[in-house]
Amino acid sequence: MNADFYSLIYLVLDAVILVWIGRMILNTRTIVLKTKTGFRWLVPLLFFTVAVISYLRNLPGIFRVIQPVLLMIMGCMYWFVGSGLSEDGIVVMGQLTRYDHAENLAYDDEDGILTFSTGRKSHALFFAVGQDDDVLKFLRERKLIRTKKKK
């Protein structure tokens, strides 16, 4: 196989990842109540690291520049991906789970943690101190949970 074929495969994969991250950003833009996000810098840092490594490799032609630039764009895009509650569902790092697909939805107002599962996978969103009333109001208005207000 020649290098042009591999370059084409990488470009197709880059395009798929760009579209995927773009969809994640669109889902993030629908968030009404945002959550705290820990280690938000980690994934962009990984994209930038791979971009530097990709640039340092001796790839042929224009691909030596295109691949690292695309990876850096992806890293920048991923920085804007978030988590929270939207009208359409629950967004976890840009991935939307519609409310009708979220099972075992529960909110712990002492710790500010919303938990739910999708099939075998469990998820948790951590809300900031002081967001309890807003989160409970949001969930009750949509008849997603029934909880007693903390005393």
N, C-alpha and C positions, 0 to 999 in steps of 0.2 A: 504494500500500500504506500502511496506517496503522501508527502506532508500536506498537500492541498486537500486531500480527502479528510484527514484528521482535523485540519483547520475548519473545514466546513462543518464537521460534527460538533466541534466546540462552539462555533457560531450559532448553530441551531440550538444547542443546549443553553447558551447565553440568552437567546431570544425567548425560550420557554421560561427561564428563570426571571427575566425582566417582566414578562406578562404576569407571571405568578406573583411577584412582589408588587406589581401595579395593582392587581386585584386585592392584595392585602391592604394596600394604602387606601383603595376605594372603600373597603370594609371599615377601615379605621376612621374614615371621614364621617361615617354614620353614627359614631359613638356619641351618646348623650351624657353618660356618666363614666368618666375615665378612672382607671385604677392606677395604683402605684405599680411601676414597672422596675424590677430589679435587673441589674446586669444588662441594661439596654445597649451598652457599648460593645458587648462581647461579639455579637454577630457581625456588625460593621468592621470591627477590628480583624476578624477572621477574613472577611472579604478583602480588606486592604492588604493583609499579609499575603494572601494568595495572589493578589495583583502584583505585589513586589516580586514574589517568587516567579510568577509568570513572566514578568518583564526581564528578570535576570536570566531566564532560560534563553537559549539562542534559537528562538522560533524564526521561521523564514518570513521574509517580506513584511508587509503591512500588518500582518497578524500579530507581530511582536508588540505593536502599539494598541491595536484594537482590543485584544483580550484583556490587558490590564485596565484600560480605560473603562470597558464594560463592567469589569469587576468592581472598580471604584464607584461607578454610578450605582451599581446594585447595593454596595455598602451604604452609600448616602441615602438611597431610597429606603433601605431597611431601617434606618434611624427613625423614620417617621411612622413606622408600624407600631400600633398600640393595642391596648386591651380595654374592655369595658362593656357597658350595656348599651345597646342600640334598640331602636324600634323594631328592627328585623330579628334580633337575636343577641346572643352573647358572642363578643369578639375576643378571642384569645390570640394575641400576637398576630392580628390581621386575619385569622381564620374565623369565619362566621359559622356559628352553630345556631340554627333556628330554634326558637323556644319549643316547638313541638318535637324536636329531636333531642332536647336536653332532658335527661332523666334524673330523678332524685335531686331536684333543685332545692337547695337549702341555704339559708343565710344565717351566719353566726354573728349577731350584732355586738357581742362582747369583743371578738377579735377582728371583726370587719372582713370576714372571709365568706365568699360565695362559692359553694361547691356544687358540682353537677357531674354527670357522667354521660358519655356517648358510647354505647355498646360496652366494651370492656375497659375503656379508657376513662380515668377520672381527671377532672380539671378543678382548679381553684383560682379564684381571683381575689386579690388582696386590696381592699379599699382603705383609703387614708382615714385616720382618726377624724371624726366630725362629719363623715359622709353617711353615717348610719341612717339618719332620718331620710336623706335623699334616696338612698338605695332601697330602703323598705317602702317608701312611698311609690317609687318607680315600679317595684315588683308587685305591690298590692294593686295599684291602678290597672295593671295588666292581668290581674288575677293569676299570678304565677306562683305565689306562695301565700300561706296564711300563717302569720306568726303573731305572737303577743309582743307588744312593745315592751322594751326593758324598763324596769322600775327604778 
